[in-house]
Amino acid sequence: MSYVDGAVKKIGNTAFVFPVGDEGVLSPIEISAPSQVTDAFIARKYLNPQTYGDSKDSTIHLLSTCTYWTLTRTTGTSKVYVKLFWDSLRCTLYDTSGLGVAAWNGTKWDDLGSDGMNGNVLSGEITVTPPRIVILHSLWHTVLLVLQLV
């Protein structure tokens, strides 16, 4: 499947799967339908560690050190569900139990849990309703996904 190694912009009020990836690996992000036809989002995938910081809630064991996406709302205020997809082609995931999402509050990562997860260590997806910058984390295991929503 083809993907964009760079930023993808979406405008409108329909659900959308951003066909983003990096270094030969497709790693899409999906959003639910925004409420306004003028709402706009830009997504991008990076096969690098995030640089926001390591300070986190005590309920978070590990933050991703392998890969992340940025998802920026450039127009509008719609609260959308975000679905992150992973595979183990570049970043190894040893266990899916305990996977969750955390939000960067400006000084540390807050534990948000998840709204649902499907898959296994080879590939899968996790859904969240992020209020701000978010990262996938693990309560007990190594993880591979990071998402930023600003």
N, CA, C and O atoms as a GROMACS GRO file, in nm:
protein
  600
    1MET      N    1   0.084  -0.118   0.000
    1MET     CA    2   0.000   0.000   0.000
    1MET      C    3   0.089   0.125   0.000
    1MET      O    4   0.192   0.127   0.067
    2SER      N    5   0.051   0.225  -0.072
    2SER     CA    6   0.126   0.350  -0.080
    2SER      C    7   0.101   0.436   0.044
    2SER      O    8  -0.002   0.426   0.110
    3TYR      N    9   0.198   0.521   0.071
    3TYR     CA   10   0.184   0.614   0.183
    3TYR      C   11   0.265   0.739   0.153
    3TYR      O   12   0.342   0.742   0.058
    4VAL      N   13   0.246   0.841   0.234
    4VAL     CA   14   0.320   0.967   0.221
    4VAL      C   15   0.428   0.971   0.328
    4VAL      O   16   0.400   0.957   0.447
    5ASP      N   17   0.552   0.992   0.286
    5ASP     CA   18   0.663   1.013   0.379
    5ASP      C   19   0.675   1.163   0.396
    5ASP      O   20   0.760   1.228   0.335
    6GLY      N   21   0.588   1.217   0.479
    6GLY     CA   22   0.578   1.361   0.498
    6GLY      C   23   0.441   1.392   0.557
    6GLY      O   24   0.372   1.302   0.604
    7ALA      N   25   0.402   1.518   0.553
    7ALA     CA   26   0.276   1.563   0.612
    7ALA      C   27   0.159   1.543   0.517
    7ALA      O   28   0.173   1.558   0.396
    8VAL      N   29   0.042   1.508   0.575
    8VAL     CA   30  -0.083   1.496   0.500
    8VAL      C   31  -0.186   1.584   0.569
    8VAL      O   32  -0.204   1.576   0.690
    9LYS      N   33  -0.253   1.669   0.490
    9LYS     CA   34  -0.356   1.759   0.545
    9LYS      C   35  -0.494   1.711   0.504
    9LYS      O   36  -0.514   1.670   0.389
   10LYS      N   37  -0.589   1.717   0.597
   10LYS     CA   38  -0.727   1.678   0.573
   10LYS      C   39  -0.818   1.791   0.619
   10LYS      O   40  -0.806   1.839   0.732
   11ILE      N   41  -0.910   1.835   0.531
   11ILE     CA   42  -1.008   1.938   0.565
   11ILE      C   43  -1.146   1.878   0.544
   11ILE      O   44  -1.171   1.814   0.442
   12GLY      N   45  -1.237   1.900   0.640
   12GLY     CA   46  -1.374   1.853   0.623
   12GLY      C   47  -1.428   1.782   0.744
   12GLY      O   48  -1.361   1.768   0.846
   13ASN      N   49  -1.554   1.738   0.732
   13ASN     CA   50  -1.623   1.676   0.845
   13ASN      C   51  -1.654   1.529   0.822
   13ASN      O   52  -1.759   1.479   0.862
   14THR      N   53  -1.561   1.459   0.756
   14THR     CA   54  -1.574   1.315   0.739
   14THR      C   55  -1.456   1.245   0.806
   14THR      O   56  -1.348   1.303   0.822
   15ALA      N   57  -1.478   1.121   0.846
   15ALA     CA   58  -1.369   1.042   0.904
   15ALA      C   59  -1.260   1.024   0.798
   15ALA      O   60  -1.288   1.029   0.678
   16PHE      N   61  -1.135   1.002   0.844
   16PHE     CA   62  -1.025   0.995   0.748
   16PHE      C   63  -0.911   0.911   0.804
   16PHE      O   64  -0.882   0.915   0.924
   17VAL      N   65  -0.848   0.835   0.716
   17VAL     CA   66  -0.727   0.762   0.751
   17VAL      C   67  -0.611   0.832   0.681
   17VAL      O   68  -0.605   0.834   0.558
   18PHE      N   69  -0.520   0.889   0.759
   18PHE     CA   70  -0.401   0.954   0.703
   18PHE      C   71  -0.304   0.846   0.659
   18PHE      O   72  -0.258   0.768   0.742
   19PRO      N   73  -0.270   0.839   0.530
   19PRO     CA   74  -0.179   0.735   0.480
   19PRO      C   75  -0.033   0.776   0.498
   19PRO      O   76   0.039   0.798   0.401
   20VAL      N   77   0.009   0.786   0.623
   20VAL     CA   78   0.144   0.834   0.653
   20VAL      C   79   0.236   0.719   0.691
   20VAL      O   80   0.191   0.614   0.736
   21GLY      N   81   0.365   0.741   0.672
   21GLY     CA   82   0.465   0.642   0.708
   21GLY      C   83   0.602   0.705   0.708
   21GLY      O   84   0.617   0.825   0.687
   22ASP      N   85   0.703   0.622   0.732
   22ASP     CA   86   0.840   0.671   0.736
   22ASP      C   87   0.934   0.553   0.710
   22ASP      O   88   0.907   0.441   0.755
   23GLU      N   89   1.040   0.577   0.640
   23GLU     CA   90   1.145   0.478   0.614
   23GLU      C   91   1.091   0.345   0.562
   23GLU      O   92   1.132   0.238   0.608
   24GLY      N   93   0.999   0.352   0.467
   24GLY     CA   94   0.948   0.232   0.404
   24GLY      C   95   0.836   0.160   0.476
   24GLY      O   96   0.796   0.052   0.434
   25VAL      N   97   0.783   0.219   0.583
   25VAL     CA   98   0.678   0.153   0.661
   25VAL      C   99   0.554   0.242   0.670
   25VAL      O  100   0.562   0.354   0.718
   26LEU      N  101   0.440   0.190   0.622
   26LEU     CA  102   0.312   0.257   0.636
   26LEU      C  103   0.269   0.249   0.782
   26LEU      O  104   0.268   0.141   0.841
   27SER      N  105   0.232   0.364   0.841
   27SER     CA  106   0.186   0.370   0.980
   27SER      C  107   0.074   0.472   0.990
   27SER      O  108   0.096   0.584   1.036
   28PRO      N  109  -0.048   0.434   0.948
   28PRO     CA  110  -0.156   0.531   0.940
   28PRO      C  111  -0.209   0.578   1.075
   28PRO      O  112  -0.188   0.514   1.178
   29ILE      N  113  -0.278   0.690   1.070
   29ILE     CA  114  -0.355   0.745   1.182
   29ILE      C  115  -0.495   0.768   1.128
   29ILE      O  116  -0.512   0.819   1.018
   30GLU      N  117  -0.594   0.729   1.204
   30GLU     CA  118  -0.733   0.750   1.163
   30GLU      C  119  -0.800   0.845   1.261
   30GLU      O  120  -0.777   0.837   1.382
   31ILE      N  121  -0.885   0.934   1.209
   31ILE     CA  122  -0.965   1.021   1.295
   31ILE      C  123  -1.112   1.000   1.262
   31ILE      O  124  -1.148   0.971   1.148
   32SER      N  125  -1.196   1.017   1.364
   32SER     CA  126  -1.340   1.014   1.342
   32SER      C  127  -1.381   1.145   1.275
   32SER      O  128  -1.299   1.236   1.260
   33ALA      N  129  -1.505   1.154   1.236
   33ALA     CA  130  -1.554   1.272   1.164
   33ALA      C  131  -1.557   1.395   1.255
   33ALA      O  132  -1.623   1.394   1.359
   34PRO      N  133  -1.485   1.501   1.217
   34PRO     CA  134  -1.497   1.628   1.290
   34PRO      C  135  -1.638   1.685   1.274
   34PRO      O  136  -1.710   1.645   1.181
   35SER      N  137  -1.678   1.775   1.360
   35SER     CA  138  -1.815   1.827   1.356
   35SER      C  139  -1.836   1.935   1.249
   35SER      O  140  -1.949   1.957   1.206
   36GLN      N  141  -1.731   2.002   1.209
   36GLN     CA  142  -1.744   2.112   1.114
   36GLN      C  143  -1.676   2.082   0.981
   36GLN      O  144  -1.570   2.019   0.978
   37VAL      N  145  -1.736   2.126   0.871
   37VAL     CA  146  -1.679   2.104   0.739
   37VAL      C  147  -1.547   2.180   0.720
   37VAL      O  148  -1.469   2.146   0.631
   38THR      N  149  -1.522   2.282   0.802
   38THR     CA  150  -1.400   2.361   0.790
   38THR      C  151  -1.286   2.312   0.878
   38THR      O  152  -1.175   2.364   0.869
   39ASP      N  153  -1.311   2.212   0.962
   39ASP     CA  154  -1.205   2.160   1.050
   39ASP      C  155  -1.092   2.101   0.967
   39ASP      O  156  -1.115   2.034   0.866
   40ALA      N  157  -0.968   2.126   1.010
   40ALA     CA  158  -0.851   2.078   0.937
   40ALA      C  159  -0.750   2.016   1.032
   40ALA      O  160  -0.729   2.064   1.143
   41PHE      N  161  -0.686   1.908   0.986
   41PHE     CA  162  -0.584   1.836   1.062
   41PHE      C  163  -0.467   1.804   0.970
   41PHE      O  164  -0.485   1.779   0.851
   42ILE      N  165  -0.346   1.806   1.026
   42ILE     CA  166  -0.226   1.765   0.954
   42ILE      C  167  -0.160   1.654   1.034
   42ILE      O  168  -0.139   1.666   1.155
   43ALA      N  169  -0.127   1.544   0.965
   43ALA     CA  170  -0.062   1.430   1.031
   43ALA      C  171   0.071   1.400   0.966
   43ALA      O  172   0.090   1.424   0.847
   44ARG      N  173   0.164   1.348   1.045
   44ARG     CA  174   0.294   1.305   0.995
   44ARG      C  175   0.349   1.196   1.085
   44ARG      O  176   0.323   1.194   1.205
   45LYS      N  177   0.424   1.105   1.027
   45LYS     CA  178   0.486   0.992   1.099
   45LYS      C  179   0.636   1.012   1.106
   45LYS      O  180   0.697   1.055   1.008
   46TYR      N  181   0.697   0.980   1.221
   46TYR     CA  182   0.842   0.987   1.239
   46TYR      C  183   0.891   0.856   1.298
   46TYR      O  184   0.834   0.807   1.396
   47LEU      N  185   0.993   0.800   1.242
   47LEU     CA  186   1.055   0.681   1.298
   47LEU      C  187   1.176   0.724   1.380
   47LEU      O  188   1.291   0.691   1.350
   48ASN      N  189   1.146   0.801   1.486
   48ASN     CA  190   1.243   0.856   1.580
   48ASN      C  191   1.178   0.866   1.716
   48ASN      O  192   1.055   0.864   1.725
   49PRO      N  193   1.255   0.876   1.822
   49PRO     CA  194   1.194   0.896   1.955
   49PRO      C  195   1.136   1.037   1.970
   49PRO      O  196   1.184   1.131   1.908
   50GLN      N  197   1.034   1.050   2.054
   50GLN     CA  198   0.978   1.182   2.086
   50GLN      C  199   1.077   1.258   2.173
   50GLN      O  200   1.162   1.198   2.239
   51THR      N  201   1.065   1.392   2.173
   51THR     CA  202   1.158   1.475   2.249
   51THR      C  203   1.088   1.568   2.348
   51THR      O  204   1.148   1.665   2.393
   52TYR      N  205   0.962   1.541   2.382
   52TYR     CA  206   0.889   1.628   2.474
   52TYR      C  207   0.939   1.615   2.616
   52TYR      O  208   0.940   1.713   2.691
   53GLY      N  209   0.980   1.495   2.655
   53GLY     CA  210   1.031   1.475   2.790
   53GLY      C  211   0.998   1.338   2.843
   53GLY      O  212   0.921   1.263   2.782
   54ASP      N  213   1.057   1.305   2.958
   54ASP     CA  214   1.040   1.174   3.017
   54ASP      C  215   0.960   1.175   3.147
   54ASP      O  216   0.928   1.068   3.200
   55SER      N  217   0.927   1.291   3.199
   55SER     CA  218   0.850   1.300   3.323
   55SER      C  219   0.709   1.246   3.298
   55SER      O  220   0.645   1.283   3.200
   56LYS      N  221   0.660   1.156   3.388
   56LYS     CA  222   0.532   1.090   3.364
   56LYS      C  223   0.463   1.052   3.494
   56LYS      O  224   0.526   1.046   3.601
   57ASP      N  225   0.330   1.025   3.483
   57ASP     CA  226   0.254   0.974   3.597
   57ASP      C  227   0.317   0.844   3.647
   57ASP      O  228   0.380   0.772   3.569
   58SER      N  229   0.301   0.816   3.774
   58SER     CA  230   0.357   0.694   3.831
   58SER      C  231   0.290   0.568   3.777
   58SER      O  232   0.346   0.459   3.790
   59THR      N  233   0.172   0.580   3.717
   59THR     CA  234   0.103   0.464   3.660
   59THR      C  235   0.158   0.425   3.523
   59THR      O  236   0.122   0.320   3.470
   60ILE      N  237   0.245   0.507   3.466
   60ILE     CA  238   0.306   0.477   3.336
   60ILE      C  239   0.443   0.417   3.360
   60ILE      O  240   0.528   0.477   3.426
   61HIS      N  241   0.464   0.298   3.306
   61HIS     CA  242   0.594   0.232   3.322
   61HIS      C  243   0.695   0.280   3.218
   61HIS      O  244   0.804   0.323   3.254
   62LEU      N  245   0.658   0.274   3.091
   62LEU     CA  246   0.749   0.312   2.982
   62LEU      C  247   0.678   0.397   2.878
   62LEU      O  248   0.560   0.376   2.850
   63LEU      N  249   0.750   0.492   2.821
   63LEU     CA  250   0.704   0.569   2.706
   63LEU      C  251   0.778   0.519   2.583
   63LEU      O  252   0.888   0.464   2.594
   64SER      N  253   0.720   0.537   2.468
   64SER     CA  254   0.784   0.494   2.344
   64SER      C  255   0.918   0.563   2.325
   64SER      O  256   0.934   0.681   2.354
   65THR      N  257   1.014   0.487   2.276
   65THR     CA  258   1.146   0.543   2.242
   65THR      C  259   1.180   0.514   2.097
   65THR      O  260   1.296   0.527   2.056
   66CYS      N  261   1.080   0.476   2.018
   66CYS     CA  262   1.107   0.429   1.882
   66CYS      C  263   1.044   0.516   1.773
   66CYS      O  264   1.111   0.550   1.675
   67THR      N  265   0.920   0.552   1.789
   67THR     CA  266   0.848   0.616   1.679
   67THR      C  267   0.738   0.706   1.732
   67THR      O  268   0.691   0.688   1.844
   68TYR      N  269   0.696   0.803   1.650
   68TYR     CA  270   0.582   0.886   1.688
   68TYR      C  271   0.520   0.950   1.565
   68TYR      O  272   0.580   0.955   1.458
   69TRP      N  273   0.399   0.999   1.585
   69TRP     CA  274   0.328   1.075   1.484
   69TRP      C  275   0.298   1.213   1.540
   69TRP      O  276   0.294   1.232   1.662
   70THR      N  277   0.279   1.308   1.452
   70THR     CA  278   0.220   1.435   1.494
   70THR      C  279   0.084   1.445   1.426
   70THR      O  280   0.070   1.413   1.308
   71LEU      N  281  -0.015   1.489   1.500
   71LEU     CA  282  -0.148   1.518   1.447
   71LEU      C  283  -0.185   1.655   1.501
   71LEU      O  284  -0.210   1.671   1.620
   72THR      N  285  -0.188   1.751   1.412
   72THR     CA  286  -0.212   1.890   1.452
   72THR      C  287  -0.346   1.936   1.399
   72THR      O  288  -0.372   1.929   1.279
   73ARG      N  289  -0.432   1.983   1.488
   73ARG     CA  290  -0.557   2.045   1.445
   73ARG      C  291  -0.524   2.189   1.411
   73ARG      O  292  -0.489   2.268   1.499
   74THR      N  293  -0.534   2.224   1.284
   74THR     CA  294  -0.497   2.359   1.239
   74THR      C  295  -0.616   2.454   1.232
   74THR      O  296  -0.599   2.575   1.237
   75THR      N  297  -0.736   2.398   1.221
   75THR     CA  298  -0.859   2.478   1.217
   75THR      C  299  -0.969   2.403   1.289
   75THR      O  300  -0.984   2.282   1.271
   76GLY      N  301  -1.047   2.474   1.372
   76GLY     CA  302  -1.161   2.413   1.438
   76GLY      C  303  -1.133   2.371   1.582
   76GLY      O  304  -1.022   2.388   1.633
   77THR      N  305  -1.236   2.316   1.645
   77THR     CA  306  -1.227   2.273   1.785
   77THR      C  307  -1.287   2.135   1.807
   77THR      O  308  -1.307   2.094   1.921
   78SER      N  309  -1.316   2.063   1.700
   78SER     CA  310  -1.380   1.931   1.712
   78SER      C  311  -1.296   1.836   1.795
   78SER      O  312  -1.174   1.831   1.783
   79LYS      N  313  -1.364   1.760   1.881
   79LYS     CA  314  -1.300   1.653   1.957
   79LYS      C  315  -1.322   1.526   1.877
   79LYS      O  316  -1.436   1.482   1.860
   80VAL      N  317  -1.215   1.466   1.828
   80VAL     CA  318  -1.226   1.347   1.745
   80VAL      C  319  -1.161   1.227   1.814
   80VAL      O  320  -1.070   1.242   1.895
   81TYR      N  321  -1.210   1.109   1.780
   81TYR     CA  322  -1.141   0.987   1.821
   81TYR      C  323  -1.023   0.968   1.728
   81TYR      O  324  -1.032   0.995   1.608
   82VAL      N  325  -0.913   0.923   1.782
   82VAL     CA  326  -0.793   0.898   1.705
   82VAL      C  327  -0.758   0.750   1.720
   82VAL      O  328  -0.753   0.698   1.832
   83LYS      N  329  -0.734   0.685   1.609
   83LYS     CA  330  -0.693   0.544   1.611
   83LYS      C  331  -0.550   0.537   1.560
   83LYS      O  332  -0.521   0.583   1.449
   84LEU      N  333  -0.462   0.478   1.640
   84LEU     CA  334  -0.322   0.460   1.605
   84LEU      C  335  -0.301   0.315   1.565
   84LEU      O  336  -0.353   0.224   1.630
   85PHE      N  337  -0.224   0.293   1.459
   85PHE     CA  338  -0.196   0.158   1.411
   85PHE      C  339  -0.048   0.127   1.430
   85PHE      O  340   0.037   0.213   1.407
   86TRP      N  341  -0.016   0.005   1.473
   86TRP     CA  342   0.124  -0.034   1.488
   86TRP      C  343   0.151  -0.165   1.416
   86TRP      O  344   0.060  -0.244   1.389
   87ASP      N  345   0.278  -0.185   1.385
   87ASP     CA  346   0.327  -0.315   1.342
   87ASP      C  347   0.467  -0.330   1.399
   87ASP      O  348   0.524  -0.234   1.451
   88SER      N  349   0.523  -0.447   1.390
   88SER     CA  350   0.653  -0.472   1.451
   88SER      C  351   0.767  -0.472   1.350
   88SER      O  352   0.873  -0.529   1.377
   89LEU      N  353   0.746  -0.409   1.235
   89LEU     CA  354   0.851  -0.408   1.133
   89LEU      C  355   0.975  -0.331   1.177
   89LEU      O  356   1.086  -0.374   1.148
   90ARG      N  357   0.958  -0.221   1.245
   90ARG     CA  358   1.072  -0.139   1.287
   90ARG      C  359   1.085  -0.124   1.438
   90ARG      O  360   1.194  -0.100   1.488
   91CYS      N  361   0.976  -0.139   1.508
   91CYS     CA  362   0.976  -0.121   1.654
   91CYS      C  363   0.915  -0.245   1.717
   91CYS      O  364   0.801  -0.281   1.687
   92THR      N  365   0.989  -0.309   1.802
   92THR     CA  366   0.943  -0.433   1.862
   92THR      C  367   0.847  -0.407   1.978
   92THR      O  368   0.876  -0.326   2.066
   93LEU      N  369   0.735  -0.477   1.976
   93LEU     CA  370   0.639  -0.474   2.085
   93LEU      C  371   0.633  -0.615   2.142
   93LEU      O  372   0.604  -0.709   2.068
   94TYR      N  373   0.661  -0.631   2.270
   94TYR     CA  374   0.669  -0.763   2.330
   94TYR      C  375   0.538  -0.811   2.391
   94TYR      O  376   0.519  -0.931   2.410
   95ASP      N  377   0.448  -0.718   2.423
   95ASP     CA  378   0.323  -0.754   2.488
   95ASP      C  379   0.226  -0.638   2.471
   95ASP      O  380   0.267  -0.522   2.477
   96THR      N  381   0.098  -0.668   2.450
   96THR     CA  382   0.000  -0.560   2.435
   96THR      C  383  -0.078  -0.533   2.564
   96THR      O  384  -0.152  -0.435   2.571
   97SER      N  385  -0.062  -0.617   2.665
   97SER     CA  386  -0.132  -0.591   2.790
   97SER      C  387  -0.071  -0.466   2.855
   97SER      O  388   0.050  -0.450   2.859
   98GLY      N  389  -0.157  -0.381   2.905
   98GLY     CA  390  -0.109  -0.260   2.969
   98GLY      C  391  -0.085  -0.143   2.876
   98GLY      O  392  -0.044  -0.036   2.922
   99LEU      N  393  -0.110  -0.160   2.746
   99LEU     CA  394  -0.092  -0.046   2.656
   99LEU      C  395  -0.195   0.062   2.686
   99LEU      O  396  -0.309   0.030   2.721
  100GLY      N  397  -0.156   0.185   2.675
  100GLY     CA  398  -0.246   0.296   2.699
  100GLY      C  399  -0.196   0.421   2.633
  100GLY      O  400  -0.098   0.418   2.557
  101VAL      N  401  -0.261   0.530   2.660
  101VAL     CA  402  -0.227   0.659   2.601
  101VAL      C  403  -0.203   0.758   2.713
  101VAL      O  404  -0.272   0.756   2.815
  102ALA      N  405  -0.107   0.845   2.693
  102ALA     CA  406  -0.078   0.951   2.789
  102ALA      C  407  -0.082   1.085   2.717
  102ALA      O  408  -0.056   1.092   2.596
  103ALA      N  409  -0.113   1.190   2.790
  103ALA     CA  410  -0.121   1.325   2.733
  103ALA      C  411  -0.014   1.413   2.795
  103ALA      O  412   0.003   1.414   2.917
  104TRP      N  413   0.058   1.486   2.713
  104TRP     CA  414   0.159   1.580   2.761
  104TRP      C  415   0.090   1.705   2.811
  104TRP      O  416   0.015   1.768   2.736
  105ASN      N  417   0.112   1.742   2.937
  105ASN     CA  418   0.045   1.859   2.994
  105ASN      C  419   0.136   1.982   2.998
  105ASN      O  420   0.102   2.083   3.059
  106GLY      N  421   0.250   1.972   2.934
  106GLY     CA  422   0.346   2.083   2.933
  106GLY      C  423   0.466   2.056   3.021
  106GLY      O  424   0.574   2.113   3.000
  107THR      N  425   0.447   1.969   3.123
  107THR     CA  426   0.558   1.935   3.212
  107THR      C  427   0.576   1.785   3.232
  107THR      O  428   0.685   1.739   3.267
  108LYS      N  429   0.467   1.708   3.210
  108LYS     CA  430   0.478   1.562   3.225
  108LYS      C  431   0.368   1.494   3.145
  108LYS      O  432   0.273   1.558   3.099
  109TRP      N  433   0.383   1.360   3.130
  109TRP     CA  434   0.284   1.279   3.061
  109TRP      C  435   0.179   1.232   3.161
  109TRP      O  436   0.211   1.167   3.260
  110ASP      N  437   0.051   1.266   3.135
  110ASP     CA  438  -0.062   1.221   3.217
  110ASP      C  439  -0.119   1.092   3.158
  110ASP      O  440  -0.135   1.082   3.036
  111ASP      N  441  -0.149   0.994   3.241
  111ASP     CA  442  -0.204   0.866   3.196
  111ASP      C  443  -0.351   0.882   3.159
  111ASP      O  444  -0.433   0.920   3.243
  112LEU      N  445  -0.386   0.853   3.031
  112LEU     CA  446  -0.524   0.859   2.984
  112LEU      C  447  -0.584   0.722   2.958
  112LEU      O  448  -0.703   0.712   2.930
  113GLY      N  449  -0.505   0.616   2.968
  113GLY     CA  450  -0.556   0.482   2.939
  113GLY      C  451  -0.582   0.465   2.790
  113GLY      O  452  -0.504   0.514   2.708
  114SER      N  453  -0.692   0.397   2.754
  114SER     CA  454  -0.733   0.385   2.614
  114SER      C  455  -0.882   0.362   2.607
  114SER      O  456  -0.944   0.320   2.706
  115ASP      N  457  -0.941   0.388   2.490
  115ASP     CA  458  -1.083   0.364   2.468
  115ASP      C  459  -1.107   0.231   2.399
  115ASP      O  460  -1.221   0.195   2.372
  116GLY      N  461  -1.000   0.156   2.370
  116GLY     CA  462  -1.013   0.027   2.306
  116GLY      C  463  -0.888  -0.010   2.230
  116GLY      O  464  -0.823   0.076   2.171
  117MET      N  465  -0.855  -0.139   2.231
  117MET     CA  466  -0.737  -0.189   2.161
  117MET      C  467  -0.769  -0.322   2.097
  117MET      O  468  -0.835  -0.406   2.158
  118ASN      N  469  -0.723  -0.341   1.973
  118ASN     CA  470  -0.735  -0.468   1.902
  118ASN      C  471  -0.600  -0.502   1.842
  118ASN      O  472  -0.530  -0.414   1.794
  119GLY      N  473  -0.563  -0.629   1.846
  119GLY     CA  474  -0.440  -0.670   1.781
  119GLY      C  475  -0.352  -0.754   1.870
  119GLY      O  476  -0.395  -0.806   1.973
  120ASN      N  477  -0.227  -0.765   1.828
  120ASN     CA  478  -0.128  -0.845   1.900
  120ASN      C  479   0.008  -0.777   1.885
  120ASN      O  480   0.015  -0.662   1.841
  121VAL      N  481   0.115  -0.847   1.920
  121VAL     CA  482   0.248  -0.785   1.916
  121VAL      C  483   0.295  -0.757   1.773
  121VAL      O  484   0.384  -0.676   1.753
  122LEU      N  485   0.236  -0.823   1.675
  122LEU     CA  486   0.276  -0.802   1.536
  122LEU      C  487   0.209  -0.682   1.472
  122LEU      O  488   0.273  -0.608   1.396
  123SER      N  489   0.082  -0.659   1.502
  123SER     CA  490   0.011  -0.544   1.448
  123SER      C  491  -0.117  -0.522   1.527
  123SER      O  492  -0.169  -0.614   1.590
  124GLY      N  493  -0.166  -0.399   1.523
  124GLY     CA  494  -0.287  -0.369   1.596
  124GLY      C  495  -0.322  -0.222   1.591
  124GLY      O  496  -0.264  -0.144   1.515
  125GLU      N  497  -0.419  -0.187   1.674
  125GLU     CA  498  -0.468  -0.050   1.678
  125GLU      C  499  -0.518  -0.019   1.818
  125GLU      O  500  -0.562  -0.107   1.892
  126ILE      N  501  -0.509   0.109   1.854
  126ILE     CA  502  -0.560   0.156   1.982
  126ILE      C  503  -0.633   0.288   1.955
  126ILE      O  504  -0.587   0.370   1.876
  127THR      N  505  -0.748   0.306   2.021
  127THR     CA  506  -0.832   0.423   2.000
  127THR      C  507  -0.835   0.508   2.126
  127THR      O  508  -0.843   0.456   2.237
  128VAL      N  509  -0.828   0.640   2.107
  128VAL     CA  510  -0.833   0.735   2.218
  128VAL      C  511  -0.909   0.859   2.177
  128VAL      O  512  -0.924   0.887   2.058
  129THR      N  513  -0.955   0.934   2.276
  129THR     CA  514  -1.012   1.066   2.254
  129THR      C  515  -0.915   1.164   2.319
  129THR      O  516  -0.932   1.198   2.436
  130PRO      N  517  -0.816   1.210   2.245
  130PRO     CA  518  -0.712   1.293   2.307
  130PRO      C  519  -0.754   1.439   2.325
  130PRO      O  520  -0.804   1.501   2.232
  131PRO      N  521  -0.732   1.493   2.445
  131PRO     CA  522  -0.760   1.633   2.468
  131PRO      C  523  -0.642   1.724   2.433
  131PRO      O  524  -0.659   1.845   2.418
  132ARG      N  525  -0.523   1.667   2.419
  132ARG     CA  526  -0.402   1.744   2.391
  132ARG      C  527  -0.295   1.647   2.341
  132ARG      O  528  -0.330   1.540   2.291
  133ILE      N  529  -0.168   1.680   2.352
  133ILE     CA  530  -0.061   1.593   2.303
  133ILE      C  531  -0.071   1.457   2.372
  133ILE      O  532  -0.085   1.450   2.494
  134VAL      N  533  -0.065   1.349   2.294
  134VAL     CA  534  -0.074   1.216   2.354
  134VAL      C  535   0.035   1.123   2.303
  134VAL      O  536   0.089   1.142   2.194
  135ILE      N  537   0.066   1.024   2.384
  135ILE     CA  538   0.167   0.924   2.351
  135ILE      C  539   0.116   0.788   2.398
  135ILE      O  540   0.051   0.779   2.502
  136LEU      N  541   0.144   0.684   2.322
  136LEU     CA  542   0.111   0.551   2.368
  136LEU      C  543   0.214   0.509   2.471
  136LEU      O  544   0.334   0.532   2.453
  137HIS      N  545   0.168   0.448   2.578
  137HIS     CA  546   0.260   0.405   2.683
  137HIS      C  547   0.224   0.265   2.724
  137HIS      O  548   0.125   0.208   2.678
  138SER      N  549   0.303   0.210   2.808
  138SER     CA  550   0.278   0.078   2.860
  138SER      C  551   0.290   0.081   3.012
  138SER      O  552   0.379   0.145   3.068
  139LEU      N  553   0.198   0.012   3.077
  139LEU     CA  554   0.207   0.003   3.222
  139LEU      C  555   0.322  -0.089   3.263
  139LEU      O  556   0.382  -0.071   3.369
  140TRP      N  557   0.352  -0.188   3.177
  140TRP     CA  558   0.454  -0.285   3.215
  140TRP      C  559   0.548  -0.325   3.102
  140TRP      O  560   0.646  -0.394   3.128
  141HIS      N  561   0.523  -0.284   2.980
  141HIS     CA  562   0.599  -0.338   2.869
  141HIS      C  563   0.649  -0.228   2.775
  141HIS      O  564   0.600  -0.115   2.779
  142THR      N  565   0.746  -0.263   2.692
  142THR     CA  566   0.799  -0.170   2.593
  142THR      C  567   0.690  -0.136   2.491
  142THR      O  568   0.613  -0.223   2.451
  143VAL      N  569   0.685  -0.011   2.450
  143VAL     CA  570   0.584   0.032   2.352
  143VAL      C  571   0.650   0.100   2.234
  143VAL      O  572   0.770   0.127   2.235
  144LEU      N  573   0.571   0.129   2.132
  144LEU     CA  574   0.630   0.181   2.010
  144LEU      C  575   0.561   0.301   1.950
  144LEU      O  576   0.610   0.354   1.850
  145LEU      N  577   0.451   0.347   2.003
  145LEU     CA  578   0.375   0.451   1.935
  145LEU      C  579   0.371   0.581   2.014
  145LEU      O  580   0.362   0.581   2.137
  146VAL      N  581   0.378   0.690   1.943
  146VAL     CA  582   0.360   0.822   2.003
  146VAL      C  583   0.273   0.905   1.911
  146VAL      O  584   0.290   0.900   1.789
  147LEU      N  585   0.183   0.981   1.965
  147LEU     CA  586   0.098   1.072   1.887
  147LEU      C  587   0.096   1.205   1.956
  147LEU      O  588   0.087   1.212   2.079
  148GLN      N  589   0.106   1.311   1.879
  148GLN     CA  590   0.094   1.446   1.933
  148GLN      C  591  -0.029   1.510   1.873
  148GLN      O  592  -0.042   1.514   1.751
  149LEU      N  593  -0.119   1.559   1.955
  149LEU     CA  594  -0.236   1.633   1.907
  149LEU      C  595  -0.234   1.769   1.973
  149LEU      O  596  -0.249   1.781   2.095
  150VAL      N  597  -0.215   1.872   1.892
  150VAL     CA  598  -0.212   2.008   1.946
  150VAL      C  599  -0.315   2.093   1.878
  150VAL      O  600  -0.328   2.212   1.910
   0.00000   0.00000   0.00000
